[in-house]
Amino acid sequence: MVEERSFLTKFFNGLNIFILLLITLLCIYPVWYMLVVSFSDKAAVAAGQVFFWPKEFTLSAYAMILEDAQFFKSFSISVTRVFLGAITTFVVVVLMAYPLSKTSKDFRPRNVIMWTLIFAMLFNGGLIPWYMTMKSLGMTNNIWGLVLGGGLPVFNVILVMNFFRNLPKELEESAIMDGAGPWRILFQIILPLSKPVLATVLVFTIVYHWNEFFQALVLMTKNDNYPLQTYIRQVTVIADASKLDAESAKRLTNTSNQTLNAAKIFISMIPLLIIYPFFQKYFIKGITLGSVKG
């Protein structure tokens, strides 16, 4: 049976497709523009002649990046931060979400801990107390300051907790009857069934640690300890060389132009652009299932 569509239905569907294509273009164009600028001559970029295609194609920006030792050092710091941050966040979130997924009858402190987490998520102690705490713990000029500086991601805990609560309780009851303990239930039953939400939390964590730049500005007193995003922020935002040391001022003078900065920004996007497609199939399912109140 062939369904006949009216003119209004066809018009509405066509309008939806047009709007979605327009939104897609608006999302893709900034990334494409960075790529185009990075391949264009800096004089053409400064003159505002670059829009959709490279002008006077050149690889000079990427050649200069290969000579920038600080860029690669900051890149390695960001990779280390993401790796350590993903592991620590994953462990802490799972170990906190699992007991909180139980009822207050099974885990008596549940309600108190839950209210404490909600309060901590809504109210912040402020930048100065945070910095004093980090300094007293020896987290300045230290990679662990960047890894642990964000604290516990309460939103991720709630996401994983709700996902655990939506799993069939009969599975855990059967495991208990077979003699399985809490640790065995968690690692052999709960976690294998929770791949969507765990992948979602992993993506959130990777994006956070890779893109975060402010903590390094506060905790790091040496430019050599900056992660990639903080380093890029310094060379793209700061324009007053009088406020920099001699080495930074020299680097700023030699490399601060739109073409080179666009190349650095685009390179910093590549890891996330590569990682995201592998987690996309879990992403939506993890959010929707984990956000349902059980």
Secondary structure in CASP SS format (residue, H / E / C, confidence):
PFRMAT SS
TARGET T0000
AUTHOR 0000-0000-0000
METHOD secondary structure of the structure
MODEL  1
M C 1.00
V C 1.00
E C 1.00
E C 1.00
R C 1.00
S C 1.00
F H 1.00
L H 1.00
T H 1.00
K H 1.00
F H 1.00
F H 1.00
N H 1.00
G H 1.00
L H 1.00
N H 1.00
I H 1.00
F H 1.00
I H 1.00
L H 1.00
L H 1.00
L H 1.00
I H 1.00
T H 1.00
L H 1.00
L H 1.00
C H 1.00
I H 1.00
Y H 1.00
P H 1.00
V H 1.00
W H 1.00
Y H 1.00
M H 1.00
L H 1.00
V H 1.00
V H 1.00
S H 1.00
F C 1.00
S C 1.00
D C 1.00
K H 1.00
A H 1.00
A H 1.00
V H 1.00
A H 1.00
A C 1.00
G C 1.00
Q C 1.00
V C 1.00
F C 1.00
F C 1.00
W C 1.00
P C 1.00
K C 1.00
E C 1.00
F C 1.00
T C 1.00
L C 1.00
S H 1.00
A H 1.00
Y H 1.00
A H 1.00
M H 1.00
I H 1.00
L H 1.00
E C 1.00
D C 1.00
A H 1.00
Q H 1.00
F H 1.00
F H 1.00
K H 1.00
S H 1.00
F H 1.00
S H 1.00
I H 1.00
S H 1.00
V H 1.00
T H 1.00
R H 1.00
V H 1.00
F H 1.00
L H 1.00
G H 1.00
A H 1.00
I H 1.00
T H 1.00
T H 1.00
F H 1.00
V H 1.00
V H 1.00
V H 1.00
V H 1.00
L H 1.00
M H 1.00
A H 1.00
Y H 1.00
P H 1.00
L H 1.00
S C 1.00
K C 1.00
T C 1.00
S C 1.00
K C 1.00
D C 1.00
F C 1.00
R C 1.00
P C 1.00
R H 1.00
N H 1.00
V H 1.00
I H 1.00
M H 1.00
W H 1.00
T H 1.00
L H 1.00
I H 1.00
F H 1.00
A H 1.00
M H 1.00
L H 1.00
F C 1.00
N C 1.00
G C 1.00
G C 1.00
L H 1.00
I H 1.00
P H 1.00
W H 1.00
Y H 1.00
M H 1.00
T H 1.00
M H 1.00
K H 1.00
S H 1.00
L C 1.00
G C 1.00
M C 1.00
T C 1.00
N C 1.00
N C 1.00
I H 1.00
W H 1.00
G H 1.00
L H 1.00
V H 1.00
L H 1.00
G C 1.00
G C 1.00
G C 1.00
L C 1.00
P C 1.00
V H 1.00
F H 1.00
N H 1.00
V H 1.00
I H 1.00
L H 1.00
V H 1.00
M H 1.00
N H 1.00
F H 1.00
F H 1.00
R H 1.00
N H 1.00
L C 1.00
P C 1.00
K H 1.00
E H 1.00
L H 1.00
E H 1.00
E H 1.00
S H 1.00
A H 1.00
I H 1.00
M H 1.00
D C 1.00
G C 1.00
A C 1.00
G C 1.00
P H 1.00
W H 1.00
R H 1.00
I H 1.00
L H 1.00
F H 1.00
Q H 1.00
I H 1.00
I H 1.00
L H 1.00
P H 1.00
L H 1.00
S H 1.00
K H 1.00
P H 1.00
V H 1.00
L H 1.00
A H 1.00
T H 1.00
V H 1.00
L H 1.00
V H 1.00
F H 1.00
T H 1.00
I H 1.00
V H 1.00
Y H 1.00
H H 1.00
W H 1.00
N H 1.00
E C 1.00
F C 1.00
F H 1.00
Q H 1.00
A H 1.00
L H 1.00
V H 1.00
L H 1.00
M C 1.00
T C 1.00
K C 1.00
N H 1.00
D H 1.00
N H 1.00
Y C 1.00
P C 1.00
L H 1.00
Q H 1.00
T H 1.00
Y H 1.00
I H 1.00
R H 1.00
Q H 1.00
V H 1.00
T H 1.00
V H 1.00
I C 1.00
A C 1.00
D C 1.00
A H 1.00
S H 1.00
K H 1.00
L C 1.00
D C 1.00
A H 1.00
E H 1.00
S H 1.00
A H 1.00
K H 1.00
R H 1.00
L H 1.00
T H 1.00
N H 1.00
T H 1.00
S C 1.00
N C 1.00
Q H 1.00
T H 1.00
L H 1.00
N H 1.00
A H 1.00
A H 1.00
K H 1.00
I H 1.00
F H 1.00
I H 1.00
S H 1.00
M H 1.00
I H 1.00
P H 1.00
L H 1.00
L H 1.00
I H 1.00
I H 1.00
Y H 1.00
P H 1.00
F H 1.00
F H 1.00
Q H 1.00
K H 1.00
Y H 1.00
F H 1.00
I H 1.00
K H 1.00
G H 1.00
I H 1.00
T H 1.00
L H 1.00
G H 1.00
S C 1.00
V C 1.00
K C 1.00
G C 1.00
END
